[in-house]
Amino acid sequence: MLTLAGAWAERTERVEEDKRQRRVATRLLDELVPPLAQARGTRTFARYDPAYAGSGPITRETIAHAMTALTEMDQVWQERDLP
């Protein structure tokens, strides 16, 4: 049987874990999305060279997944009425 103190401790852990995950997600998006937006309309994409890819070349499949992720992001922003 869970005591009141034990239940409170579990709740506190869940709240802290949620905060940690929100911080990690926010930092990740802060690092990825603005540079991608800044590359729009430039020759950045045309200059991509797989020979210089650090973590393996970007494939069309990777781009498709990124586009899906951005669509999902847009849906969440709309639902949350974010700018």
Protein Blocks (a to p, Z undefined) as FASTA:
>chain_A
ZZfklmmmmmmmmmmmmmmmmmmmmmmmmmmmmmmmmmgopaklmmpcfklpmnopadfk
lmmmmmmmmmmmmmmmmmnopZZ
